[in-house]
Amino acid sequence: MDVSEYFKINVKLNDIEHPFSLTVKRNTEEEKIFRDATKMINAYYNEYKSRFKGMDSTSYYGMVALLTARLYIETSNAKKNIEATLSELEKELAAYLDQNKL
């Protein structure tokens, strides 16, 4: 690992005293992804904290973790469905081209 390819960023999650220091690769989308993820986590944390008063921060982060896992699984399933549909369309196109000698 060439250390010059990497740099550190700090991200802060709500109600956690110290920021997290993360090492990300230069010239990639990694920094933006981590910063966007931090914003998303903090936004959902704040939403749950305002909707469900009186819980501890671990409970709010647990709710955010479940939501994030659900979104990941839904996205993964949608991706699989899209890939299957594209594969079927490729087969249909190949068959059409073979039939019509195009």
Backbone as CSV, one residue per row, in Angstrom:
resi,resn,N_x,N_y,N_z,CA_x,CA_y,CA_z,C_x,C_y,C_z
1,MET,0.848,-1.185,0.000,0.000,0.000,0.000,0.886,1.238,0.000
2,ASP,0.754,2.040,-1.028,1.487,3.297,-1.128,0.730,4.348,-0.318
3,VAL,1.321,4.805,0.789,0.627,5.733,1.685,0.292,7.060,1.022
4,SER,1.015,7.431,-0.023,0.709,8.695,-0.700,-0.618,8.628,-1.449
5,GLU,-1.127,7.416,-1.650,-2.422,7.251,-2.322,-3.592,7.490,-1.371
6,TYR,-3.302,7.650,-0.079,-4.353,7.736,0.930,-4.210,9.013,1.750
7,PHE,-5.319,9.452,2.329,-5.297,10.565,3.270,-6.394,10.351,4.305
8,LYS,-6.314,11.088,5.392,-7.270,10.921,6.492,-8.341,11.989,6.432
9,ILE,-9.559,11.564,6.768,-10.661,12.506,6.955,-11.264,12.228,8.320
10,ASN,-11.947,13.211,8.867,-12.656,13.042,10.134,-14.141,13.230,9.888
11,VAL,-14.927,12.336,10.433,-16.384,12.466,10.350,-16.945,12.409,11.763
12,LYS,-18.011,13.150,11.992,-18.603,13.253,13.334,-20.031,12.755,13.288
13,LEU,-20.311,11.778,14.139,-21.673,11.284,14.293,-22.292,11.910,15.540
14,ASN,-23.591,12.168,15.463,-24.299,12.787,16.586,-24.102,12.001,17.874
15,ASP,-23.998,12.724,18.964,-23.919,12.166,20.316,-22.717,11.250,20.544
16,ILE,-21.766,11.224,19.628,-20.521,10.502,19.858,-19.442,11.565,20.028
17,GLU,-18.784,11.520,21.177,-17.908,12.610,21.592,-16.794,12.918,20.595
18,HIS,-16.086,11.900,20.135,-14.921,12.135,19.277,-15.234,11.767,17.830
19,PRO,-14.715,12.571,16.884,-14.917,12.215,15.475,-14.157,10.940,15.120
20,PHE,-14.608,10.288,14.074,-13.938,9.101,13.549,-12.910,9.558,12.517
21,SER,-11.722,9.012,12.596,-10.688,9.291,11.608,-10.650,8.114,10.641
22,LEU,-10.870,8.409,9.363,-10.914,7.370,8.340,-9.832,7.612,7.297
23,THR,-9.256,6.550,6.802,-8.276,6.649,5.726,-8.981,6.330,4.416
24,VAL,-8.886,7.261,3.468,-9.545,7.082,2.176,-8.537,7.221,1.051
25,LYS,-8.850,6.602,-0.058,-7.967,6.630,-1.220,-8.157,7.937,-1.993
26,ARG,-7.046,8.526,-2.397,-7.092,9.762,-3.192,-7.712,9.494,-4.571
27,ASN,-8.303,10.551,-5.132,-8.846,10.527,-6.493,-9.900,9.444,-6.679
28,THR,-10.678,9.214,-5.646,-11.813,8.293,-5.738,-13.034,8.983,-5.132
29,GLU,-14.155,8.309,-5.198,-15.391,8.832,-4.616,-15.508,8.502,-3.122
30,GLU,-14.487,7.839,-2.570,-14.572,7.364,-1.187,-14.877,8.466,-0.176
31,GLU,-14.173,9.574,-0.265,-14.408,10.655,0.701,-15.845,11.141,0.624
32,LYS,-16.344,11.378,-0.582,-17.722,11.845,-0.749,-18.708,10.826,-0.200
33,ILE,-18.456,9.551,-0.450,-19.357,8.504,0.032,-19.397,8.497,1.561
34,PHE,-18.231,8.571,2.207,-18.213,8.593,3.673,-18.884,9.838,4.228
35,ARG,-18.650,10.978,3.604,-19.280,12.214,4.096,-20.797,12.181,3.875
36,ASP,-21.236,11.681,2.726,-22.675,11.548,2.475,-23.306,10.546,3.444
37,ALA,-22.598,9.448,3.709,-23.106,8.447,4.651,-23.243,9.045,6.049
38,THR,-22.253,9.838,6.444,-22.306,10.494,7.752,-23.509,11.422,7.843
39,LYS,-23.739,12.204,6.792,-24.903,13.104,6.767,-26.201,12.310,6.859
40,MET,-26.277,11.197,6.124,-27.479,10.377,6.139,-27.716,9.789,7.535
41,ILE,-26.671,9.244,8.131,-26.794,8.664,9.474,-27.248,9.727,10.468
42,ASN,-26.620,10.895,10.432,-26.988,11.962,11.361,-28.423,12.437,11.135
43,ALA,-28.843,12.525,9.882,-30.214,12.961,9.582,-31.235,11.960,10.118
44,TYR,-31.020,10.678,9.872,-31.950,9.670,10.385,-31.901,9.597,11.906
45,TYR,-30.720,9.726,12.473,-30.585,9.748,13.931,-31.443,10.878,14.502
46,ASN,-31.300,12.087,13.939,-32.075,13.236,14.419,-33.570,13.004,14.245
47,GLU,-33.956,12.411,13.121,-35.373,12.131,12.879,-35.918,11.165,13.933
48,TYR,-35.194,10.076,14.180,-35.651,9.107,15.176,-35.650,9.716,16.573
49,LYS,-34.660,10.545,16.871,-34.585,11.165,18.195,-35.759,12.108,18.428
50,SER,-36.210,12.797,17.380,-37.349,13.705,17.543,-38.682,12.947,17.559
51,ARG,-38.756,11.802,16.871,-40.001,11.028,16.830,-40.186,10.119,18.035
52,PHE,-39.088,9.590,18.557,-39.142,8.629,19.656,-38.327,9.170,20.826
53,LYS,-38.923,10.050,21.588,-38.215,10.739,22.666,-37.911,9.795,23.831
54,GLY,-36.808,10.104,24.521,-36.488,9.414,25.759,-35.671,8.142,25.618
55,MET,-35.261,7.813,24.409,-34.443,6.615,24.225,-32.967,6.998,24.323
56,ASP,-32.111,6.007,24.508,-30.677,6.298,24.555,-30.101,6.298,23.138
57,SER,-28.886,6.843,23.007,-28.290,6.985,21.679,-28.049,5.631,21.020
58,THR,-27.767,4.595,21.812,-27.571,3.264,21.238,-28.833,2.790,20.519
59,SER,-29.984,3.077,21.095,-31.252,2.688,20.461,-31.458,3.430,19.150
60,TYR,-31.153,4.728,19.142,-31.299,5.500,17.904,-30.354,4.978,16.823
61,TYR,-29.102,4.693,17.210,-28.156,4.154,16.232,-28.567,2.756,15.780
62,GLY,-29.177,1.992,16.664,-29.697,0.677,16.269,-30.787,0.811,15.223
63,MET,-31.675,1.786,15.411,-32.737,2.023,14.435,-32.147,2.450,13.091
64,VAL,-31.126,3.311,13.139,-30.462,3.749,11.908,-29.786,2.559,11.225
65,ALA,-29.156,1.693,12.013,-28.487,0.510,11.445,-29.501,-0.395,10.753
66,LEU,-30.657,-0.613,11.372,-31.689,-1.450,10.746,-32.198,-0.827,9.458
67,LEU,-32.431,0.480,9.475,-32.883,1.169,8.265,-31.830,1.054,7.164
68,THR,-30.572,1.272,7.519,-29.488,1.197,6.541,-29.389,-0.202,5.955
69,ALA,-29.501,-1.219,6.798,-29.454,-2.607,6.321,-30.627,-2.883,5.381
70,ARG,-31.814,-2.404,5.751,-32.980,-2.593,4.885,-32.773,-1.945,3.528
71,LEU,-32.265,-0.702,3.529,-32.015,0.001,2.264,-30.970,-0.727,1.429
72,TYR,-29.944,-1.250,2.072,-28.908,-1.995,1.359,-29.494,-3.245,0.716
73,ILE,-30.286,-3.983,1.462,-30.881,-5.222,0.943,-31.851,-4.924,-0.194
74,GLU,-32.681,-3.893,-0.032,-33.610,-3.513,-1.104,-32.849,-3.129,-2.368
75,THR,-31.773,-2.356,-2.211,-30.968,-1.942,-3.355,-30.290,-3.137,-4.013
76,SER,-29.774,-4.032,-3.195,-29.118,-5.234,-3.713,-30.105,-6.098,-4.497
77,ASN,-31.309,-6.246,-3.956,-32.337,-7.030,-4.657,-32.749,-6.359,-5.960
78,ALA,-32.893,-5.043,-5.941,-33.254,-4.315,-7.162,-32.161,-4.475,-8.219
79,LYS,-30.906,-4.421,-7.786,-29.781,-4.596,-8.714,-29.825,-5.984,-9.346
80,LYS,-30.096,-7.007,-8.550,-30.186,-8.374,-9.076,-31.316,-8.483,-10.097
81,ASN,-32.455,-7.845,-9.801,-33.583,-7.870,-10.738,-33.231,-7.169,-12.041
82,ILE,-32.553,-6.051,-11.959,-32.146,-5.312,-13.158,-31.170,-6.144,-13.975
83,GLU,-30.208,-6.772,-13.300,-29.228,-7.602,-14.005,-29.905,-8.783,-14.697
84,ALA,-30.892,-9.400,-14.044,-31.613,-10.522,-14.645,-32.398,-10.055,-15.870
85,THR,-33.033,-8.891,-15.758,-33.793,-8.345,-16.876,-32.869,-8.020,-18.046
86,LEU,-31.724,-7.416,-17.758,-30.763,-7.110,-18.826,-30.249,-8.382,-19.493
87,SER,-30.014,-9.406,-18.714,-29.555,-10.682,-19.264,-30.607,-11.271,-20.199
88,GLU,-31.863,-11.224,-19.800,-32.956,-11.711,-20.653,-33.042,-10.904,-21.941
89,LEU,-32.930,-9.581,-21.824,-32.993,-8.725,-23.016,-31.830,-9.008,-23.958
90,GLU,-30.649,-9.264,-23.400,-29.493,-9.602,-24.242,-29.740,-10.904,-24.995
91,LYS,-30.331,-11.888,-24.328,-30.636,-13.167,-24.978,-31.667,-12.973,-26.091
92,GLU,-32.707,-12.178,-25.807,-33.732,-11.911,-26.812,-33.134,-11.179,-28.012
93,LEU,-32.272,-10.205,-27.754,-31.641,-9.452,-28.831,-30.741,-10.369,-29.667
94,ALA,-29.970,-11.204,-29.012,-29.094,-12.131,-29.732,-29.922,-13.086,-30.602
95,ALA,-31.031,-13.588,-30.061,-31.894,-14.489,-30.822,-32.510,-13.761,-32.018
96,TYR,-32.944,-12.531,-31.817,-33.521,-11.735,-32.896,-32.479,-11.497,-33.994
97,LEU,-31.281,-11.125,-33.591,-30.224,-10.861,-34.561,-29.845,-12.130,-35.327
98,ASP,-29.818,-13.271,-34.637,-29.539,-14.540,-35.300,-30.616,-14.896,-36.312
99,GLN,-31.877,-14.691,-35.912,-33.005,-15.015,-36.789,-33.014,-14.140,-38.049
100,ASN,-32.671,-12.892,-37.849,-32.751,-11.932,-38.965,-31.405,-11.697,-39.643
101,LYS,-30.409,-12.434,-39.231,-29.069,-12.358,-39.811,-28.549,-10.920,-39.896
102,LEU,-28.757,-10.180,-38.829,-28.298,-8.785,-38.793,-26.919,-8.655,-38.195
